[in-house]
Amino acid sequence: MAYPFKDIEARWQTFWEENKTFATPAKPDLDREKMYILDMFPYPSGDGLHVGHPEGYTATDIMARYKRMCGVQVLHPMGWDSFGLPAEQHAIKTGVHPSIQTRKNIDTFRAQLKMLGFSYDWDREIATSHPNYYKWTQWIFLKLHERGLAYVSEQPVNWCPELGTVLANEEVIDGKSEVGGHPVVRRPMKQWMLKITEYADKLLEGLDDLDWPESTKKLQRDWIGRSEGAEVDFAVSGHEGETVRVYTTRPDTLFGATYMVLAPEHALVEKIMSADQAAEVQAYVEAASRKSERDRTASREKTGVFIGAMAVNPVNGAEIPIWISDYVLATYGTGAIMAVPAHDERDYEFATAFELPIVEVISGGNIAEAAWTGDGELVNSANDDVSLNGLLVDDSKAKIIDWLEAKGQGTRTVNTKLRDWLFSRQRYWGEPFPIAYVNDEPHPLSVDDLPIVAPPLESYESEGTTEGPLANAVDWCQTELNGQPARRETNTMPQWAGSCWYYLRFIDPRNEEALIDPDLEKFWMPVDLYIGGAEHANLHLLYARFWHKVLYDAGVVSTSEPFRKLFHQGMITGPTEFTLFRDANGHAINPPSKGSAAEDEASSEKLDAEAVVKKGDGFVWKEDPAIKILSRAYKMSKSRGNVVNPNDIVEKYGADSLRLYEMFMGPLEQVKPWNTDGVQGVYKFLDRTWRWITDDDGNAVVVDRELSADELTILHQTIKRVTESIDSLRLNTGIAAMMEFLNAATKWADVPREAAECLTLILSPFAPHLSEELWRKMGHSESSAYVSWPVFDEKFLQKSEFECVVQVNGKLKARLMMSVEAGKDEVLALVKAEPTIAALLEGKTIRKEIVVPGRLVNLVVS
């Protein structure tokens, strides 16, 4: 009988739900080992899951199921990052409250996750947009405010007039909003800020002991960007009392500063620009306002405008021109730089483009060709009071900083690239701030007032103002504070707020009196395994660490870090696209280089996978092996039309097949293109497993007998390989091991119970529906989810014999079974006595005898 996956999967999903099979006890056993296994929870979009989403969820589920079978107490929850701009945009278009569409989306996601058999404790489900949850997000904000870490400041922001809200840098692409593609401009606005910079050192230090990918730790270190240098004041010529302060890590190069650059938004620009340059400066400032910080720093093109003012270099009195350029950001350092083009690549490019002076102050390079950024002796670096000439870079830094401090023109400074977190959004669908204003001064509301819930609105738009839509709720905005009239804050928190601490609420999700019970927090924290995308390295992961450290300092949590081990799953891309290029005459050609004349003249056509064959590391056209095919794999997206719906895969092959295929595609951390045809291969493996253990009527055919020595070796090798594959998250190798075992076992005369039960149990984390069914078929009444994990025995891993490959002059001539105890002389004697080999050696002279113990013998003869 064919593997009846539809009946099996529906039956066991119902069983797990009705019996709460995976519920974590409200009060854990303090004497037993624990493991907190967590996914980065999803935003429930209206499109539902595509097949790329379950990859990380499947990996954590395998680990959770495995650890339960090892007797470990497992916490494995799921919830929803459910505030966000898409739901608000839907509300604006339809007039329907965002919560209604959000609930529908959550229902869709939940059904899909249950369809895939994930062993979540659904009793702990949370949603960041539910008042019972965000009451405590607001409570944390009050803690931040109480500790001086939340404040209001006027900051340059990404403002999208069409969406009526501020956007994070990551939400702006090429000067347009990620959602909707609307124009975005930079403008100053009063915003709530969180003082994450206060925790820069702690965030850096905490990385050292984390079991995280080194690449992610490096990204955070670079993002925080701690550096030691000096702040230096440059007087503005002709503007008494005005100075430009710069922060530099290279004060040793001050004598080589030949111009200065301000950010277009710098407050001094309006004050010191000349009347002649005003129009050009204002036009440039306007153009820069339409670019995001990410676009400005990523661009290699150097643009700028001289503002008609000069600054005085404090070390040599030279007047140097002041420019503005959008590669300098108002939010980094002081929003101004001194430019030393001889020894900075970016400054060199700018100076070359605008024909500005380049003065060498460090020997060792050729500044006529490129900036010299290496070490060397200082040159051209002296005034009447101090000389750096002849010193190396490190020594000259200390000396010039001492001189600057003595002259009152600079200070030794430690700086970071990290900026305070802009925490306001002009949106409806977010957490309202627990803040009210009395005479324009912000005051925290009482904890007893929480949660602050936004009222329903007739319109969810901002009505063209820079206030959030909540300003439309006139009655709601008016309140009292300490007997005085007050007005509520109309901005809301960003989506990141709810995801900063959700891992804590899973531990104690129904607590109405506190954010979390201290005893439960102390038992379950930190998270032992956290799996999610690497794209969150400098946003969610950094913000969550910041909030956690604040809560640690406030005595709310017992650990200084939230996530002990972090693992990034690779992306599953859409199916590979193949492109064949033709020249102007229609002849097939190799892919032309991007931007070349050949590319302009070439035409292209899409090919089906059947028209392409893999050869080495590339792809070639089957009709002409000399032609290389350009292959691309794109992130799955609705706009690209390459989304694969998991419901379709489950309908055709079953949930276990989808789970198994996503783990078998390759190493978990790698990027892998989706291929629906590949699912059929793992489906056949599951079908063969079913057929090996059951007959045509679906009854188990196992027999009770002892396994032979060879059978025991094969079985225990498999248990060992699968166990190690889960422990190391090399899950594809564990699946391969089970496939190899089945290939061997199906050649046995019968189906030994011990082998069938072991295979069923080690398969259970990967394909839980099939395993539960087979376990029941073999006469067990309990769920296999908590049956003890099989343990391999080292004594069965030692083979008594091995297959010796025999070669003559490098060519295979025989295979002989030999005792693993046989020494070199005995192996050679047995090989030479084998009739086939003896005949080949007759009349020959053996020139060399090569013996690889336990593997092969190669006789070189002439």
C-alpha positions in Angstrom: 0.0 0.0 0.0 1.4 3.5 -0.9 2.4 5.6 2.0 -1.0 7.3 3.1 0.5 10.6 4.3 -2.8 12.6 4.2 -4.6 10.3 6.7 -1.5 9.9 8.8 -0.7 13.6 9.1 -4.2 14.8 9.8 -4.6 12.1 12.5 -1.4 12.9 14.4 -1.8 16.6 14.2 -5.3 16.2 15.8 -3.8 13.9 18.4 -1.0 16.3 19.4 -3.4 19.2 19.7 -6.0 17.4 21.7 -3.5 15.8 24.1 -1.3 19.0 24.3 1.6 16.7 23.6 4.2 19.5 23.5 3.0 21.7 26.3 5.7 22.8 28.6 4.8 22.4 32.3 3.9 25.7 34.0 6.3 24.8 36.8 9.4 23.1 35.5 11.4 20.4 37.4 14.3 22.4 38.7 16.5 19.3 38.9 16.2 18.4 35.3 18.1 19.8 32.3 16.4 22.5 30.3 16.7 23.8 26.7 15.0 26.9 25.5 14.8 26.6 21.6 13.5 29.7 19.8 12.7 30.9 16.3 12.8 34.5 15.2 9.0 34.9 15.2 7.4 36.0 11.9 5.5 39.0 10.8 2.1 37.6 9.7 1.7 39.0 6.3 -1.4 38.5 4.2 0.4 36.3 1.7 1.0 33.5 4.3 4.1 31.3 4.3 6.2 30.4 1.3 8.5 27.4 1.3 11.5 29.5 2.4 10.0 30.2 5.8 9.8 26.7 7.3 13.6 26.0 6.9 14.6 27.5 10.2 11.4 26.4 11.9 12.1 22.8 10.8 15.6 22.9 12.2 14.5 24.1 15.6 11.7 21.6 15.7 14.1 18.7 15.0 16.2 19.9 17.9 13.2 20.3 20.2 11.9 16.8 19.4 15.3 15.3 19.8 16.0 17.0 23.1 12.6 15.8 24.5 13.5 12.3 23.6 16.8 12.8 25.4 14.9 13.6 28.6 15.4 17.4 28.5 12.7 19.9 29.5 12.1 21.9 26.3 10.5 25.3 25.8 9.7 25.7 22.1 7.1 28.5 21.6 5.7 30.5 18.7 4.1 33.9 18.4 3.7 36.9 16.1 5.5 40.2 15.5 2.1 41.6 14.6 2.5 45.4 14.6 3.7 47.0 11.4 3.2 49.2 8.4 1.5 46.7 6.0 -1.5 46.2 8.3 -1.8 50.0 8.7 -1.7 50.5 4.9 -4.5 47.9 4.5 -6.5 49.8 7.1 -6.0 53.1 5.3 -7.2 51.5 2.0 -10.2 49.6 3.5 -11.2 51.5 6.6 -11.1 48.2 8.5 -9.3 48.2 11.9 -5.7 46.8 11.5 -6.4 44.2 14.2 -9.0 42.5 12.1 -6.7 41.8 9.1 -3.9 41.0 11.5 -6.0 38.3 13.2 -6.9 36.8 9.8 -3.2 36.7 8.8 -2.2 35.1 12.1 -4.9 32.4 11.6 -3.5 31.6 8.2 0.1 31.4 9.5 -0.9 29.3 12.5 -2.8 26.8 10.3 0.2 26.5 8.0 2.6 25.9 10.9 0.3 23.3 12.4 0.0 21.7 9.0 3.8 21.1 9.0 3.7 19.4 12.4 5.9 21.7 14.4 5.9 20.9 18.1 5.2 24.3 19.5 3.6 24.9 22.8 0.6 26.7 21.4 -0.7 27.5 24.9 2.1 30.1 25.1 1.3 31.9 21.8 1.7 35.6 21.9 1.1 38.6 19.6 2.9 41.9 20.0 -0.2 43.8 19.0 -2.4 42.4 21.8 -2.9 44.8 24.8 -2.0 42.1 27.3 1.4 41.9 25.6 2.2 45.5 24.8 1.1 46.6 28.3 4.6 45.2 29.2 6.3 46.8 26.2 5.0 50.1 27.6 6.2 49.1 31.1 9.7 48.6 29.7 9.6 52.0 28.1 8.8 53.5 31.4 11.8 51.7 32.9 14.0 53.2 30.1 12.5 56.7 30.8 13.0 56.3 34.5 16.7 55.4 34.0 17.3 58.4 31.7 17.5 56.3 28.5 14.5 57.7 26.7 14.4 61.4 25.7 12.9 63.7 23.1 15.2 65.3 20.6 15.0 67.0 17.2 16.7 64.7 14.7 17.0 64.4 10.9 14.7 61.6 9.9 13.5 59.8 6.8 10.0 61.3 6.3 7.6 59.8 3.8 4.8 62.3 3.1 2.7 59.6 1.2 2.8 57.2 4.1 2.7 60.0 6.7 5.5 58.5 8.9 9.1 58.4 9.7 11.0 55.4 8.3 14.1 53.6 9.5 17.1 53.7 7.2 16.5 50.0 6.4 13.0 50.9 5.2 14.3 53.3 2.5 15.7 52.0 -0.8 17.1 54.3 -3.4 15.3 57.3 -1.8 11.9 55.6 -1.7 9.9 53.7 0.9 10.3 50.0 0.9 6.5 49.7 1.2 4.9 51.3 -1.8 8.0 52.9 -3.4 7.0 56.5 -2.3 9.5 59.4 -2.2 11.3 59.9 1.1 13.0 63.1 2.3 15.3 63.9 5.2 13.9 66.6 7.5 14.4 67.5 11.2 11.6 66.4 13.6 11.1 66.0 17.3 11.3 62.3 18.1 11.6 60.0 21.0 15.2 58.6 21.2 16.6 55.7 23.2 20.1 56.1 24.5 21.6 52.9 23.2 25.0 54.6 23.0 25.1 54.4 26.9 25.4 50.7 26.5 28.0 50.7 23.6 30.8 49.3 25.8 28.6 46.6 27.4 27.2 45.6 24.0 30.8 45.1 22.8 32.1 43.3 25.8 29.1 40.9 25.9 29.9 39.5 22.4 33.1 37.8 23.5 31.5 34.9 25.4 28.5 34.3 23.0 28.3 31.1 20.8 27.4 33.2 17.7 28.7 33.2 14.2 31.9 35.2 14.1 30.6 37.1 11.1 27.6 38.3 13.1 29.7 39.3 16.0 32.0 41.2 13.7 29.0 43.0 12.1 27.9 44.2 15.6 31.4 45.3 16.5 31.7 47.2 13.3 28.2 48.7 13.7 29.0 49.9 17.2 32.4 51.0 15.9 34.3 52.0 19.0 37.3 54.1 18.2 39.8 56.3 20.0 40.8 59.7 18.7 40.4 63.4 19.3 37.8 66.1 18.8 39.4 69.1 17.2 38.1 72.6 16.7 38.6 74.6 13.5 37.7 78.3 13.6 35.6 79.6 10.7 37.4 82.5 9.1 35.4 85.7 9.1 32.8 84.3 11.5 33.9 85.2 14.9 33.0 82.6 17.6 32.0 80.0 15.0 34.0 76.8 15.0 33.7 73.5 13.2 34.3 70.6 15.6 35.5 67.3 14.0 36.1 63.9 15.5 39.1 62.1 14.0 40.9 58.8 14.7 43.9 60.2 12.8 44.9 63.4 14.6 48.5 62.5 13.4 47.5 63.7 9.9 46.3 67.1 10.9 49.0 68.9 9.0 47.7 67.2 5.9 44.1 68.5 6.2 43.5 70.5 3.1 39.7 71.0 3.2 36.7 70.2 5.4 33.4 68.6 4.6 30.1 69.2 6.5 27.0 67.1 6.3 24.4 68.9 4.2 22.1 69.1 7.3 24.9 70.5 9.6 23.6 73.5 11.6 26.5 75.7 10.5 25.8 75.5 6.8 23.0 78.2 6.8 25.1 80.4 9.1 28.4 80.5 7.2 27.7 79.9 3.5 28.3 82.9 1.3 25.5 84.7 -0.5 27.1 83.8 -3.9 27.0 80.1 -3.1 23.5 80.0 -1.4 21.4 78.9 -4.3 23.8 76.0 -5.2 24.2 75.0 -1.6 20.4 75.0 -1.0 19.8 72.9 -4.1 22.4 70.4 -3.0 20.9 70.2 0.5 17.4 69.6 -1.0 18.8 66.8 -3.2 20.6 65.2 -0.3 17.4 65.2 1.7 15.8 62.8 -0.7 18.5 60.1 -0.1 18.6 57.7 2.8 21.8 57.4 4.9 22.3 53.9 3.5 22.3 55.2 -0.1 24.5 58.1 0.8 27.2 56.0 2.4 27.0 53.2 -0.2 27.5 55.4 -3.2 31.0 55.5 -4.7 30.3 58.7 -6.6 31.6 61.7 -4.8 29.4 64.9 -5.1 29.6 68.1 -3.2 29.4 71.9 -3.2 31.9 74.6 -1.8 29.8 76.7 0.6 32.0 79.9 0.2 33.6 79.7 3.7 37.0 78.9 5.0 38.2 77.2 8.2 41.6 77.6 10.0 43.7 74.5 10.5 44.7 74.8 14.2 48.1 73.2 13.7 49.5 75.4 10.9 47.1 78.3 10.6 46.3 77.4 6.9 42.9 78.5 5.6 41.1 75.5 4.0 37.8 75.5 2.1 34.6 74.1 3.6 32.5 71.9 1.4 29.3 70.0 1.9 28.8 66.4 0.7 26.2 63.8 1.2 28.8 61.1 2.1 29.1 62.9 5.5 26.3 62.2 7.9 24.9 64.5 10.5 24.2 61.5 12.7 27.8 60.2 12.8 30.5 61.9 14.9 30.0 65.7 14.8 28.6 65.7 11.3 31.8 67.2 10.0 35.2 65.9 8.9 38.7 67.2 8.2 39.8 65.8 4.9 43.4 64.4 4.5 43.3 63.2 0.9 46.9 62.0 0.9 46.1 59.4 3.5 42.4 58.5 3.1 41.0 56.8 0.0 37.6 58.5 0.2 39.1 61.9 0.7 41.6 61.2 -2.1 38.7 60.5 -4.5 36.9 63.7 -3.5 40.0 65.8 -3.8 40.9 64.3 -7.2 37.3 64.9 -8.5 37.3 68.6 -7.4 41.1 69.3 -7.9 41.8 70.1 -4.2 45.3 70.1 -2.7 46.9 66.8 -1.6 49.7 67.1 0.9 51.8 64.2 2.1 52.4 63.9 5.8 53.2 60.2 6.1 56.1 58.7 4.1 55.9 55.3 2.3 53.5 55.7 -0.6 53.1 57.6 -3.9 50.4 60.1 -3.5 50.5 61.0 -7.1 48.8 57.7 -7.8 46.9 56.8 -4.6 46.3 57.6 -1.0 48.9 56.0 1.4 47.0 54.5 4.3 49.9 52.4 5.8 52.3 53.3 8.6 55.4 55.4 8.1 57.4 58.3 9.4 55.7 61.7 9.7 56.8 64.4 7.3 55.8 68.0 6.7 54.3 68.0 10.2 55.8 70.7 12.4 55.1 74.2 13.7 56.8 76.5 16.1 55.6 74.5 19.2 55.5 70.9 18.1 57.1 68.6 15.5 55.9 65.2 14.5 58.5 64.7 11.8 60.3 61.4 12.1 57.8 59.8 14.4 55.7 56.8 13.5 51.9 57.0 13.5 51.1 55.7 17.0 53.7 57.9 18.7 52.6 61.0 16.7 49.0 60.5 17.7 49.7 60.7 21.4 52.0 63.7 20.9 49.6 65.8 18.8 46.7 65.1 21.1 48.7 66.3 24.1 49.5 69.5 22.2 45.9 70.1 21.2 44.7 69.7 24.8 47.4 72.0 26.1 46.3 74.7 23.5 42.6 74.2 24.3 41.9 73.2 20.7 41.1 69.5 21.1 40.4 66.7 23.5 41.3 63.0 23.6 38.0 61.2 22.9 36.5 57.8 22.6 33.7 57.6 20.0 31.4 55.1 18.4 29.6 54.8 15.1 26.5 53.7 17.0 23.8 56.3 17.1 20.9 56.6 19.6 17.9 54.7 18.5 15.2 56.8 16.8 12.1 55.4 18.5 9.1 57.3 17.2 6.7 56.5 14.3 3.8 58.5 13.0 1.6 55.5 12.8 -1.6 54.2 14.3 -0.7 50.4 14.3 2.0 50.4 17.0 2.4 50.7 20.8 1.1 54.0 22.1 3.6 55.8 24.3 2.7 55.9 28.0 3.5 59.7 27.9 1.4 62.8 28.3 2.5 66.4 27.8 1.8 69.2 30.2 2.8 72.6 28.8 4.7 70.8 26.1 6.8 68.9 28.6 6.6 65.1 28.4 5.7 63.2 31.6 5.4 59.4 32.1 2.0 58.0 32.9 1.4 55.7 35.9 2.0 52.0 35.6 -1.6 51.6 36.8 -2.7 53.3 33.6 -1.3 50.5 31.4 -2.0 49.3 28.8 -2.6 52.6 26.9 -4.8 51.4 24.1 -5.4 53.4 20.9 -9.0 54.0 20.1 -10.6 53.0 16.8 -10.5 55.7 14.1 -12.6 56.7 11.2 -9.4 57.4 9.3 -6.0 55.9 9.8 -4.1 58.6 7.8 -2.1 61.4 9.3 -4.2 64.1 7.4 -1.1 65.7 6.0 0.5 66.6 9.3 3.7 65.3 10.9 1.7 64.0 13.8 0.6 60.4 13.8 -3.0 59.4 13.0 -3.7 59.3 16.8 -3.9 63.1 16.6 -7.3 62.5 14.9 -8.6 61.0 18.2 -9.3 64.4 19.8 -11.1 63.2 22.9 -8.6 60.4 23.5 -5.7 62.8 23.3 -7.1 65.0 26.1 -6.3 63.6 29.6 -5.2 64.8 33.0 -2.0 64.4 34.8 -1.7 65.2 38.5 -4.8 67.4 38.2 -3.5 69.3 35.2 -4.8 69.2 31.6 -2.5 67.1 29.5 -2.3 65.8 25.9 -1.3 62.2 25.1 1.7 61.5 22.9 0.4 60.8 19.4 3.4 59.0 18.0 3.7 55.3 18.4 6.7 52.9 19.0 8.4 51.2 16.0 7.8 47.5 15.2 11.1 46.6 16.7 9.8 47.4 20.2 7.7 44.3 20.6 10.4 42.0 19.2 13.0 43.3 21.6 11.8 41.2 24.5 9.3 38.6 23.3 11.5 35.7 24.3 10.9 36.7 27.9 7.1 36.7 27.7 7.0 33.2 26.2 8.4 32.0 29.6 5.4 33.5 31.5 2.8 34.6 28.9 -0.3 34.8 31.1 1.2 36.7 34.0 -1.0 39.8 34.6 0.9 41.1 37.6 4.5 41.2 36.2 6.4 41.1 33.0 7.8 37.7 34.1 8.0 35.6 37.2 11.6 35.8 38.5 11.9 32.1 39.3 10.8 31.1 35.9 13.1 33.6 34.2 16.0 32.4 36.2 15.3 28.7 35.2 14.7 29.2 31.5 17.0 32.0 30.5 19.1 32.5 28.5 17.7 31.2 25.2 19.9 28.1 24.5 19.4 28.0 20.7 18.1 30.9 18.6 17.7 30.4 14.8 16.9 33.1 12.3 18.1 35.2 9.4 21.5 36.9 9.4 19.8 40.1 8.1 18.8 40.9 11.7 22.4 41.2 12.9 22.4 45.0 13.5 18.8 45.6 14.2 16.7 43.1 16.1 19.7 41.3 17.6 21.4 44.5 18.7 18.2 46.1 20.0 17.2 43.0 21.9 20.6 42.8 23.6 20.3 46.5 24.6 16.9 46.1 26.2 18.0 42.9 27.9 21.0 44.6 29.4 18.8 47.5 30.7 16.5 44.9 32.3 19.5 43.2 33.8 20.7 46.4 35.3 17.2 47.0 36.6 17.1 43.6 38.3 14.3 42.3 36.1 16.3 39.5 34.5 19.2 37.3 35.8 21.4 37.0 32.7 23.3 39.8 31.0 22.7 38.3 27.5 19.5 36.9 26.1 20.7 34.4 23.4 23.5 31.9 24.3 23.8 30.2 20.9 22.7 31.8 17.6 22.5 30.1 14.2 21.6 31.6 10.9 19.8 29.5 8.4 20.5 30.2 4.8 18.0 31.6 2.4 15.9 29.2 0.2 15.7 31.1 -3.1 13.2 30.8 -5.9 13.8 28.2 -8.5 16.9 28.8 -10.5 16.5 30.9 -13.7 18.6 30.1 -16.7 19.4 32.7 -19.4 20.9 32.2 -22.8 22.4 35.3 -24.6 22.6 35.9 -28.3 24.5 38.5 -30.3 23.0 40.9 -32.8 23.1 38.2 -35.4 21.2 35.7 -33.3 24.2 33.5 -32.5 24.5 32.1 -29.0 27.3 33.7 -27.0 28.7 33.6 -23.5 27.1 36.1 -21.0 28.6 39.5 -21.8 30.0 41.6 -19.0 27.7 44.0 -17.3 27.7 47.5 -18.7 29.7 46.4 -21.8 28.9 47.3 -25.4 28.3 43.6 -26.0 25.6 43.6 -23.3 23.9 46.5 -25.0 23.7 44.6 -28.3 22.9 41.2 -26.8 19.4 39.7 -26.5 18.5 37.1 -23.9 16.0 34.3 -23.6 14.9 32.2 -20.6 15.6 28.5 -20.6 13.9 25.6 -18.9 16.1 23.6 -16.6 15.9 20.7 -19.0 17.8 22.7 -21.6 20.7 23.1 -19.3 23.3 20.7 -17.9 25.6 21.3 -15.0 29.3 20.9 -15.9 31.8 21.5 -13.2 30.9 24.7 -11.3 29.0 26.2 -14.1 26.1 25.6 -16.5 26.2 24.9 -20.2 23.6 24.7 -22.9 23.0 21.1 -23.9 22.9 21.9 -27.6 26.3 23.6 -27.5 28.6 22.7 -24.5 30.9 25.7 -25.4 28.1 28.2 -24.5 27.8 29.0 -20.8 24.4 29.8 -19.4 23.9 32.6 -16.9 22.0 31.2 -13.8 20.4 33.2 -11.1 18.4 32.4 -8.0 16.3 35.2 -6.5 14.8 35.7 -3.1 11.2 34.5 -3.2 8.8 37.4 -3.5 5.3 38.0 -4.7 6.4 40.7 -7.1 8.9 38.4 -8.8 6.4 35.7 -9.1 8.7 32.9 -7.9 6.9 32.1 -4.6 6.2 28.4 -3.9 3.3 27.8 -1.6 4.0 25.1 1.0 0.3 24.1 0.9 0.8 22.9 -2.6 3.8 20.8 -1.7 2.0 19.3 1.4 -1.0 18.4 -0.7 1.1 16.5 -3.2 3.9 15.0 -1.0 2.9 15.5 2.6 4.4 17.7 5.4 7.1 15.2 6.4 8.4 15.2 2.8 8.6 19.1 2.8 10.3 19.0 6.2 12.8 16.4 5.1 13.5 18.0 1.7 14.3 21.4 3.3 16.8 19.8 5.6 18.3 17.6 2.9 18.9 20.4 0.4 22.3 21.1 1.8 24.0 22.6 4.9 21.5 24.6 6.9 23.5 27.8 6.8 23.9 27.9 3.0 21.8 29.6 0.4 19.9 27.0 -1.7 17.6 27.3 -4.7 14.2 25.6 -4.5 13.5 22.6 -6.8 10.1 21.1 -6.4 11.3 18.0 -8.3 13.7 17.3 -5.4 10.8 16.8 -3.0 10.0 13.6 -4.8 13.3 12.0 -3.8 12.7 12.3 -0.1 9.1 11.3 -0.5 10.3 8.0 -2.1 12.6 7.5 1.0 9.6 7.9 3.3 7.5 5.7 1.1 10.2 3.0 1.2 10.4 3.2 5.0 6.7 2.7 5.2 6.8 -0.3 2.8 9.8 -1.8 4.6 8.0 -1.9 8.0 4.4 -2.5 6.8 2.6 -4.9 4.4 0.1 -4.1 1.7 -2.6 -3.8 4.3 -0.6 -1.4 6.4 0.2 -3.9 9.2 3.7 -4.0 10.7 5.8 -7.0 9.5 8.6 -6.8 12.1 10.0 -9.9 13.5 11.5 -10.5 17.0 15.1 -11.7 16.5 18.6 -10.7 17.4 20.6 -8.7 14.9 23.7 -10.1 13.4 27.1 -8.5 14.1 27.0 -6.8 10.7 23.5 -5.6 11.2 24.3 -4.2 14.6 27.3 -2.4 13.2 25.2 -0.7 10.4 22.4 0.2 12.9 24.7 1.7 15.5 26.8 3.6 12.9 23.5 5.1 11.8 22.4 6.1 15.3 25.8 7.7 15.9 25.7 9.7 12.6 22.1 10.9 13.1 22.8 11.9 16.7 25.9 13.8 15.8 24.1 15.5 12.8 21.4 16.9 15.1 23.9 18.0 17.8 25.9 19.9 15.2 22.9 21.1 13.1 24.4 19.3 10.1 20.9 17.8 9.5 21.4 16.9 5.8 24.1 14.4 6.8 21.7 12.7 9.3 19.1 12.2 6.6 21.8 10.8 4.3 22.7 8.3 7.0 19.1 7.1 7.4 18.8 6.7 3.6 22.0 4.6 3.5 20.7 2.5 6.4 17.5 1.8 4.6 19.3 0.8 1.4 21.2 -1.8 3.4 18.3 -3.0 5.6 15.9 -3.6 2.6 18.4 -6.3 1.5 18.0 -8.2 4.7 15.8 -11.3 4.8 13.3 -9.8 7.1 12.6 -6.7 9.2 14.0 -7.1 12.7 12.0 -5.2 15.3 15.1 -3.7 17.0 16.2 -2.1 13.7 12.8 -1.0 12.6 12.0 0.7 16.0 15.4 2.4 16.1 15.0 3.8 12.6 11.5 5.0 13.5 12.7 6.8 16.6 15.7 8.5 15.0 13.5 9.5 12.0 10.9 11.0 14.5 12.4 14.5 14.8 12.6 14.8 11.0 9.4 13.1 9.9 7.2 13.0 13.0 3.9 12.0 11.5 5.2 8.9 9.8 7.2 8.0 12.8 4.3 8.2 15.2 2.2 6.0 12.8 4.9 3.4 12.5 5.5 3.4 16.2 1.8 2.7 16.8 1.8 0.1 14.0 4.5 -1.8 15.9 2.3 -2.2 18.9 3.1 0.8 21.1 0.3 2.8 22.7 2.3 5.9 23.7 3.4 8.7 21.5 7.0 8.3 20.2 7.6 12.0 21.0 8.9 11.2 24.5 10.4 7.7 23.9 14.0 7.6 24.9 16.4 8.5 22.1 18.4 5.4 20.9 22.0 5.4 22.1 24.7 3.9 20.0 27.2 1.5 21.6 30.8 1.9 20.6 31.5 -1.9 20.8 29.2 -2.4 17.8 31.0 0.3 15.7 34.2 -1.8 15.5 34.1 -4.1 12.4 35.8 -7.5 12.5 36.4 -7.4 8.8 37.0 -4.9 6.1 36.8 -4.9 2.3 40.3 -4.6 0.8 40.4 -3.1 -2.6 43.2 -4.7 -4.7 44.9 -2.8 -7.5 47.6 -3.7 -9.9 49.3 -0.7 -11.4 46.5 1.5 -10.1 43.7 -0.5 -11.7 41.0 -2.3 -9.7 41.4 -6.1 -10.0 39.8 -7.6 -6.9 37.9 -7.0 -3.6 38.8 -9.2 -0.7 37.3 -9.5 2.8 40.0 -9.5 5.5 40.2 -9.4 9.3 40.9 -6.0 10.7 43.5 -7.7 12.9 45.6 -8.7 9.8 49.0 -7.0 9.6 50.7 -5.7 6.5 52.6 -9.0 5.8 49.4 -11.1 6.2 47.4 -8.7 4.0 50.1 -8.9 1.2 50.2 -12.7 1.5 46.5 -13.1 1.2 46.4 -10.7 -1.8 49.2 -12.5 -3.7 47.5 -15.9 -3.0 44.2 -14.7 -4.5 43.9 -16.7 -7.9 43.1 -13.6 -10.0 46.0 -11.6 -8.6 48.4 -14.6 -8.7 47.7 -15.0 -12.4 48.4 -11.3 -13.1 51.7 -11.5 -11.1 53.0 -14.6 -12.9 56.2 -13.7 -14.8 56.1 -10.1 -13.4 58.4 -8.2 -11.1 56.8 -6.4 -8.2 58.5 -2.9 -8.1 56.5 -1.5 -5.2 53.9 -2.6 -2.7 51.5 0.1 -1.4 49.3 -0.9 1.6 46.7 1.5 3.0 45.6 -0.2 6.2 42.0 -1.1 6.3 41.4 0.1 2.7 43.5 -1.0 -0.2 46.6 -2.7 -1.7 48.3 -1.5 -4.9 51.0 -3.6 -6.5 53.2 -1.8 -9.0 54.6 -4.4 -11.4 56.6 -4.6 -14.7 
